[in-house]
């Protein structure tokens, strides 16, 4: 893969590295760390759009019978008739921050933003430990909620992983149901606004890719919050069958 480029390392990133992936639906993401000379034109670094286009072109040449497309920050290789995909994010090494490497990746608008997947994963695992392991399960439930519709809810799940970890939503003597309700409540209260990177390097982490998708996400969150609230009240009264009806509405009959 990308043999035309001078590659420093290939790093697996995303939900699979955080343990929040769900079978069938979660794509595999990798960071392709290129040598800086691959992104230079003369003495300057080219736009990230230019480099990403070159990566897409290279992958199309290597996988001629497979769909390859761009998706803001990554080259997406579709496998199994489009049912699976590998997202390849081109990156350049920038520096170290607290012993973790920091990379520059495309920002989706031709520029570059910094990220440190290993630092984010470390922060996430600390939050998982504080939650007694519940954080991973709740993040997986949110992924299942996202894909429980014919047209998936336009939620960027990295956003919820970071948000719930930062807010300690799953810490304490709370059930998974209570944590999920609090997650919907938090998203609704914030109106699914972008989250500033708690590591202070990546800028804003969006909950959805576009304004239109954010409006659709808000509608889905508010609908689900209403029924999750009813489910929690019913569970408190030991009316579990009725509570399950409400959870089924949250998960579109896939609870």
C-alpha positions in Angstrom: 0.0 0.0 0.0 1.3 3.5 -1.0 4.6 1.9 -2.2 5.2 5.0 -4.4 5.7 7.1 -1.2 8.5 7.2 1.3 6.7 6.0 4.4 8.1 6.4 7.9 5.4 4.2 9.6 1.8 2.9 9.3 -0.1 3.5 12.5 -3.5 1.9 13.2 -5.9 4.6 14.7 -9.6 5.0 15.4 -12.1 3.0 17.3 -10.4 -0.3 16.9 -7.4 1.0 18.9 -9.6 2.4 21.7 -11.7 -0.8 21.9 -14.9 1.0 21.0 -15.4 -0.6 17.5 -18.5 -2.7 16.8 -18.4 -5.7 14.4 -19.6 -5.2 10.9 -20.0 -1.4 11.1 -16.7 0.1 12.3 -14.2 0.8 9.6 -10.5 0.3 10.0 -8.4 3.6 10.1 -4.7 3.9 9.6 -2.3 6.9 9.7 0.2 6.7 6.9 3.1 8.8 8.2 5.1 10.1 5.2 8.5 11.5 5.1 8.4 15.3 4.8 10.0 15.3 1.3 6.8 13.6 0.0 4.8 16.8 0.8 7.3 19.4 -0.5 7.2 21.4 -3.6 10.5 23.2 -3.6 11.1 24.3 -0.1 7.5 24.6 1.0 4.9 22.0 2.1 2.0 21.6 -0.4 -1.6 21.9 0.6 -3.1 18.8 2.3 -5.6 18.6 -0.6 -2.8 18.2 -3.1 -1.1 15.5 -1.0 -4.4 13.7 -0.4 -5.2 13.7 -4.1 -1.8 12.1 -4.8 -2.5 9.4 -2.2 -5.9 8.7 -3.7 -4.4 8.5 -7.2 -1.7 6.1 -6.0 -4.3 3.8 -4.2 -6.5 3.8 -7.3 -3.5 2.5 -9.3 -2.9 -0.2 -6.8 -6.5 -1.3 -6.4 -7.9 -0.8 -9.9 -11.0 -2.9 -9.3 -11.8 -1.2 -5.9 -13.6 2.1 -5.3 -11.2 4.7 -3.8 -12.6 8.1 -2.8 -11.6 11.1 -0.7 -13.4 12.0 2.5 -12.1 15.3 3.9 -9.1 13.9 5.8 -8.7 10.4 4.3 -8.5 8.3 1.3 -11.2 5.7 1.6 -10.8 2.2 0.1 -14.1 0.3 -0.2 -14.0 -3.4 0.0 -16.7 -6.1 0.0 -18.9 -4.2 -2.5 -18.6 -1.1 -0.3 -19.7 -2.8 2.9 -16.2 -2.4 4.5 -13.7 0.3 4.1 -10.1 1.2 5.0 -9.5 4.9 5.7 -6.0 6.0 5.0 -5.1 9.4 6.6 -1.8 10.8 5.2 0.3 12.5 7.9 3.6 14.2 8.5 5.6 14.0 11.8 5.7 17.3 13.5 7.1 17.0 17.1 6.8 15.3 20.4 4.4 16.3 23.2 4.8 14.7 26.6 6.6 11.7 24.9 3.8 11.2 22.3 4.4 12.0 18.6 2.3 14.7 17.1 1.4 14.6 13.4 0.0 17.0 10.9 -3.0 15.7 9.0 -5.4 17.2 6.4 -8.0 19.5 7.9 -10.5 19.0 5.1 -10.0 22.5 3.7 -6.6 22.3 2.2 -4.7 23.1 5.4 -3.2 21.0 8.1 -4.1 20.3 11.8 -2.1 18.6 14.5 -3.2 15.3 16.1 -1.7 12.8 18.4 -3.7 9.5 18.3 -1.5 7.8 20.9 -2.0 10.7 23.3 -5.7 10.6 22.8 -5.8 6.8 23.3 -3.8 7.1 26.5 -6.2 9.8 27.8 -9.2 7.6 26.8 -7.8 4.5 28.5 -7.3 6.5 31.7 -11.0 7.6 31.5 -12.0 3.9 30.9 -10.2 2.9 34.1 -12.0 5.6 36.1 -15.3 4.4 34.8 -14.7 0.8 35.7 -14.8 -0.1 32.0 -18.3 1.3 31.4 -17.0 4.1 29.1 -16.1 1.6 26.3 -19.5 -0.1 26.5 -21.4 3.2 26.3 -19.3 4.4 23.4 -20.2 1.1 21.6 -23.9 1.6 22.4 -23.7 5.0 20.7 -22.2 3.4 17.7 -25.0 0.9 17.6 -27.5 3.7 18.0 -25.8 5.5 15.0 -26.1 2.4 12.7 -29.6 1.3 13.9 -31.2 3.3 11.1 -31.3 2.5 7.4 -29.6 5.8 6.9 -27.0 6.0 9.7 -27.3 9.0 12.1 -24.5 11.4 11.1 -22.6 11.2 14.4 -18.8 11.5 14.4 -18.1 8.9 17.1 -14.6 10.2 17.8 -16.4 13.3 19.1 -18.5 11.2 21.6 -15.4 9.1 22.7 -13.6 12.3 23.6 -16.6 14.1 25.0 -17.7 11.4 27.4 -14.1 10.7 28.5 -13.6 14.4 29.3 -16.9 14.8 31.2 -16.5 11.6 33.2 -20.1 10.7 32.1 -19.7 7.0 33.0 -17.9 7.5 36.4 -19.6 6.4 39.6 -22.4 4.0 40.5 -24.4 4.3 37.3 -25.9 1.6 35.1 -25.1 1.5 31.4 -28.7 2.8 30.8 -28.1 5.8 33.1 -24.8 6.5 31.4 -26.4 6.4 27.9 -29.2 8.7 29.0 -26.6 11.1 30.4 -24.7 10.9 27.1 -27.8 11.9 25.1 -28.5 14.6 27.7 -25.0 16.0 27.3 -25.2 16.0 23.5 -28.6 17.7 23.6 -27.5 20.4 26.1 -24.4 21.2 23.9 -26.6 21.1 20.8 -24.0 18.8 19.3 -21.5 21.7 19.0 -17.9 21.0 18.1 -15.6 20.1 21.1 -12.3 21.8 21.6 -9.5 19.2 21.6 -8.8 18.6 25.3 -5.1 18.0 24.4 -5.0 21.5 22.9 -3.6 20.5 19.6 -6.3 19.4 17.1 -8.6 22.4 17.2 -12.3 21.6 17.1 -13.6 18.0 17.1 -17.0 18.1 15.3 -20.0 16.0 16.2 -21.1 16.0 12.5 -19.4 16.9 9.3 -21.7 19.6 8.0 -24.3 22.0 9.4 -27.1 20.1 7.8 -25.9 16.9 9.4 -25.6 18.6 12.7 -29.2 19.6 12.5 -30.2 16.1 11.7 -28.1 14.8 14.6 -29.7 17.2 17.0 -33.2 15.9 16.0 -32.1 12.3 16.5 -30.5 13.1 19.9 -33.6 15.0 21.2 -35.9 12.2 20.0 -33.7 9.5 21.7 -33.3 11.6 24.9 -37.1 11.8 25.3 -37.5 8.0 25.1 -34.3 7.3 27.1 -35.7 9.5 29.9 -39.0 7.6 29.9 -37.1 4.3 30.0 -35.0 5.4 33.0 -38.2 6.4 34.9 -39.9 3.1 34.1 -36.8 1.1 35.2 -36.8 3.0 38.5 -40.4 1.7 39.0 -39.4 -1.8 38.0 -41.6 -1.6 34.9 -38.9 -3.3 32.7 -41.1 -4.4 29.8 -42.4 -0.9 29.3 -38.8 0.4 29.6 -37.7 -2.0 26.9 -40.3 -0.6 24.6 -38.8 2.9 25.1 -35.3 1.6 24.5 -36.5 -0.1 21.3 -37.7 3.3 20.1 -34.3 4.8 20.9 -32.6 2.0 18.9 -35.2 1.8 16.1 -36.3 -1.7 17.0 -32.8 -3.1 17.3 -32.5 -3.0 21.1 
